[in-house]
Amino acid sequence: MAKNAKKGSTPASQAVEKSAKKEARAAKRAQRGQTFKQMWQAFNMLRKRDSKLVPLMLLTIVGTALLFFLVGLLWNGQWFMLVLGILLGVVLSMLVFTKRLEASMYDQVSDQKGAAGWALENMRNTMGIAWITQTGVAGTKQLDVVHRVVGNPGVVLVGEGNRNRLRPLMTQQAKRVDKVLGGVPVYEVFVGEDEEKGEVPLKKLQRHMLKLPRNYKKDEVYSLNAKLEAIDSSRAGQPQGLPKGPLPGQAQSMAGMNRRMRRAAERRGK
């Protein structure tokens, strides 16, 4: 059937199909080139700030290659194992680079308003795991903000700012969620450096979220979020709890803040 369809196609359709494939290959090459360029620029910027980056990456490659070489000596396959060790070492060194780049970015944004929202929006959806973040669902004039995350645990309310001012906002949002999604677990997380009081440092926020119980499957997460979004869209104006009108000084909405932070992080990474 496939052969007959191909034989029955006109020269014009074959030319269009060939052109489309060529454009797709060119787009992929351009994307790979752009990604490599961004990674190279990020590496150059990070190595200037982080003097330990290059030594650690080299140590990872050499150490992994040496280990595989020694293992290969046991059965006279040291050269084959050396090649595998070098390849694996390169992969591990890229992991070192990624982790240190991430840590550097957190250090730069940790003292900025909206940093928690930025971290939450950058959580990755993987196989069986979904995170849907709505930043700035409630807030104060002092820029204390509550973010809402719907994920496998249920609903997570993340507050950044003054804890005393955040508590009533968190309670208000928890009641609202329970009214829409009765019985769905609601977790509260306060972002801060005082871990003795139960606060979660910004660097550990994503890790903390991943440690929460997985009460729902990925498809169920999207269903829960759809119900909340239906309520959000039915409410005109600003999200509940946010002050009306412009925020004090030069401050703007949390959505705008997070957009600017993401763009700034991308520029630093280039």
C-alpha positions as CSV (number, residue, x, y, z in Angstrom):
1,M,0.0,0.0,0.0
2,A,2.8,2.4,0.9
3,K,4.6,1.7,-2.3
4,N,1.5,2.1,-4.4
5,A,0.7,5.5,-2.6
6,K,4.3,6.6,-3.4
7,K,4.0,5.5,-7.0
8,G,0.7,7.4,-7.3
9,S,2.0,10.6,-6.0
10,T,2.6,13.4,-8.4
11,P,6.1,15.0,-9.0
12,A,4.7,18.2,-7.4
13,S,3.7,16.5,-4.2
14,Q,7.1,14.6,-4.1
15,A,8.9,17.9,-4.5
16,V,6.9,19.5,-1.6
17,E,7.5,16.5,0.6
18,K,11.3,16.6,-0.2
19,S,11.4,20.3,0.5
20,A,9.6,19.9,3.8
21,K,12.0,17.2,4.9
22,K,15.0,19.4,3.9
23,E,13.6,22.3,5.9
24,A,13.0,20.0,8.9
25,R,16.6,18.8,8.8
26,A,17.9,22.4,8.5
27,A,15.7,23.5,11.5
28,K,17.1,20.6,13.6
29,R,20.7,21.5,12.6
30,A,20.0,25.2,13.5
31,Q,18.5,24.2,16.8
32,R,21.5,22.0,17.7
33,G,23.8,24.8,16.7
34,Q,22.0,27.3,18.8
35,T,21.9,24.9,21.8
36,F,25.7,24.3,21.5
37,K,26.3,28.0,21.2
38,Q,24.3,28.8,24.4
39,M,26.0,26.0,26.3
40,W,29.4,27.3,25.3
41,Q,28.6,30.9,26.3
42,A,27.2,29.6,29.6
43,F,30.4,27.6,30.2
44,N,32.6,30.7,29.5
45,M,30.6,32.9,31.8
46,L,30.5,30.3,34.6
47,R,34.2,29.5,34.5
48,K,35.1,33.1,35.0
49,R,33.0,33.2,38.2
50,D,33.7,29.6,39.4
51,S,37.4,28.9,39.5
52,K,36.7,25.3,40.6
53,L,34.6,24.4,37.5
54,V,37.3,23.4,35.0
55,P,39.4,21.5,37.5
56,L,36.4,19.5,38.7
57,M,35.3,18.7,35.1
58,L,38.8,17.6,34.2
59,L,39.1,15.5,37.4
60,T,35.8,13.8,36.6
61,I,36.9,12.9,33.1
62,V,40.4,11.7,34.1
63,G,39.2,9.9,37.2
64,T,36.4,8.0,35.4
65,A,38.8,7.1,32.5
66,L,41.5,5.9,34.9
67,L,39.0,3.8,36.9
68,F,37.7,2.1,33.7
69,F,41.3,1.5,32.5
70,L,42.2,-0.3,35.8
71,V,39.1,-2.4,35.6
72,G,39.9,-3.3,32.0
73,L,43.3,-4.5,33.1
74,L,41.6,-7.4,34.9
75,W,40.7,-9.1,31.7
76,N,43.1,-7.4,29.2
77,G,40.6,-5.0,27.8
78,Q,42.0,-1.8,29.2
79,W,42.0,0.1,26.0
80,F,38.4,-0.7,25.2
81,M,37.4,0.3,28.8
82,L,39.5,3.4,28.5
83,V,37.4,4.7,25.6
84,L,34.2,3.9,27.5
85,G,35.6,5.6,30.6
86,I,36.5,8.8,28.6
87,L,33.0,8.9,27.1
88,L,31.3,8.4,30.5
89,G,33.6,10.9,32.0
90,V,32.6,13.5,29.5
91,V,28.9,12.9,30.3
92,L,29.6,13.1,34.1
93,S,31.6,16.3,33.6
94,M,28.6,17.8,31.8
95,L,26.5,16.9,34.8
96,V,29.0,18.7,37.1
97,F,28.7,21.7,34.8
98,T,24.9,21.7,34.9
99,K,24.8,21.4,38.7
100,R,27.2,24.2,39.3
101,L,25.5,26.4,36.7
102,E,22.2,25.8,38.5
103,A,23.8,26.6,41.9
104,S,25.2,29.8,40.5
105,M,21.9,30.9,39.1
106,Y,20.2,30.2,42.5
107,D,22.9,32.3,44.2
108,Q,22.2,35.2,41.9
109,V,18.4,35.2,42.2
110,S,18.0,34.1,45.8
111,D,17.7,37.6,47.2
112,Q,15.2,38.8,44.5
113,K,11.4,38.9,44.9
114,G,9.7,36.2,42.9
115,A,12.7,33.8,43.1
116,A,10.6,31.0,44.4
117,G,8.1,31.4,41.6
118,W,11.0,31.2,39.1
119,A,12.2,28.0,40.7
120,L,8.8,26.4,40.6
121,E,8.1,27.3,37.0
122,N,11.4,25.6,36.1
123,M,10.4,22.3,37.6
124,R,10.5,19.6,34.9
125,N,7.7,17.3,33.9
126,T,9.0,13.8,33.4
127,M,7.5,10.4,32.9
128,G,4.7,10.0,35.4
129,I,5.4,13.4,37.0
130,A,3.6,16.7,36.3
131,W,3.9,20.2,37.9
132,I,1.6,23.0,36.9
133,T,2.5,26.3,38.6
134,Q,0.4,29.4,39.0
135,T,2.5,32.2,40.4
136,G,1.1,35.0,42.5
137,V,-2.3,33.6,43.3
138,A,-2.3,35.8,46.4
139,G,-0.1,38.5,47.8
140,T,0.4,41.7,49.9
141,K,1.5,45.2,49.2
142,Q,4.8,44.3,50.8
143,L,5.3,41.7,48.0
144,D,4.7,38.7,50.2
145,V,3.4,36.1,47.6
146,V,1.7,32.8,47.5
147,H,2.3,30.5,44.5
148,R,0.1,27.5,43.7
149,V,1.5,24.2,42.3
150,V,-0.7,21.4,41.2
151,G,1.3,18.1,41.0
152,N,1.4,14.5,42.0
153,P,1.2,15.3,45.7
154,G,-2.0,17.3,45.2
155,V,-1.9,21.0,45.7
156,V,1.2,22.8,47.1
157,L,1.0,26.4,48.3
158,V,4.4,28.0,48.4
159,G,4.8,31.3,50.2
160,E,7.8,33.6,50.0
161,G,8.1,36.7,52.2
162,N,7.1,37.5,55.8
163,R,5.7,34.4,57.4
164,N,3.2,36.2,59.6
165,R,1.7,38.0,56.7
166,L,1.7,34.9,54.6
167,R,-0.2,32.7,57.0
168,P,-3.7,34.2,56.5
169,L,-3.1,34.2,52.7
170,M,-2.1,30.5,52.8
171,T,-5.2,29.7,54.9
172,Q,-7.4,31.5,52.6
173,Q,-6.0,29.8,49.5
174,A,-6.2,26.4,51.2
175,K,-9.9,26.9,52.0
176,R,-10.5,27.9,48.4
177,V,-8.8,24.8,47.0
178,D,-10.7,22.6,49.4
179,K,-13.9,24.1,48.3
180,V,-13.2,23.3,44.7
181,L,-11.3,20.0,45.2
182,G,-12.7,18.6,48.4
183,G,-10.5,15.9,49.9
184,V,-7.4,16.7,47.8
185,P,-4.3,17.1,50.0
186,V,-3.0,20.7,50.4
187,Y,0.6,21.2,51.4
188,E,2.1,24.4,52.7
189,V,5.7,25.4,52.1
190,F,7.4,28.5,53.3
191,V,10.6,29.6,51.5
192,G,13.3,30.9,53.7
193,E,16.7,30.2,55.3
194,D,15.6,29.3,58.8
195,E,15.3,25.5,58.4
196,E,14.8,25.1,62.2
197,K,11.4,26.8,61.8
198,G,10.5,24.6,58.9
199,E,11.4,27.0,56.1
200,V,12.8,25.6,52.9
201,P,15.8,27.3,51.3
202,L,15.4,28.3,47.7
203,K,18.1,25.9,46.6
204,K,16.3,23.0,48.2
205,L,12.8,23.9,47.0
206,Q,12.6,21.7,44.0
207,R,14.1,18.8,45.9
208,H,11.6,19.3,48.7
209,M,8.7,19.3,46.2
210,L,10.0,16.0,44.8
211,K,10.0,14.4,48.2
212,L,6.3,15.0,48.8
213,P,4.0,12.0,48.5
214,R,2.8,11.0,45.1
215,N,-0.9,10.8,45.6
216,Y,-2.1,11.3,42.0
217,K,-1.1,10.1,38.6
218,K,0.0,12.5,35.9
219,D,-3.4,12.4,34.1
220,E,-5.2,13.1,37.3
221,V,-2.9,16.1,38.0
222,Y,-4.1,17.8,34.7
223,S,-7.7,17.0,35.7
224,L,-7.3,18.7,39.1
225,N,-5.6,21.7,37.6
226,A,-8.4,22.1,35.0
227,K,-11.0,22.4,37.7
228,L,-8.9,25.1,39.5
229,E,-8.3,27.0,36.3
230,A,-12.0,27.0,35.5
231,I,-12.7,28.8,38.8
232,D,-9.8,31.1,38.2
233,S,-11.0,32.1,34.7
234,S,-14.5,32.7,36.1
235,R,-13.2,35.4,38.4
236,A,-12.7,38.7,36.8
237,G,-9.9,41.1,37.8
238,Q,-6.9,40.2,39.9
239,P,-6.4,37.0,41.8
240,Q,-7.9,36.9,45.3
241,G,-5.6,38.5,47.8
242,L,-3.5,40.6,45.5
243,P,-3.7,44.4,46.1
244,K,-5.6,46.3,43.4
245,G,-3.8,48.9,41.3
246,P,0.0,49.2,40.9
247,L,2.3,47.8,43.5
248,P,4.4,50.2,45.5
249,G,7.5,51.8,43.9
250,Q,8.6,50.3,40.7
251,A,7.3,46.9,41.5
252,Q,5.0,45.1,39.1
253,S,3.0,41.9,39.0
254,M,4.6,38.7,40.0
255,A,4.1,37.3,36.5
256,G,6.1,40.2,35.1
257,M,8.8,39.7,37.7
258,N,9.1,36.0,36.9
259,R,9.3,36.8,33.2
260,R,12.1,39.2,33.8
261,M,13.9,36.8,36.1
262,R,13.7,34.0,33.5
263,R,15.0,36.3,30.8
264,A,17.8,37.5,33.0
265,A,18.8,33.9,33.9
266,E,18.8,33.1,30.1
267,R,21.0,36.1,29.4
268,R,23.4,35.0,32.2
269,G,23.4,31.5,30.7
270,K,24.4,32.7,27.2
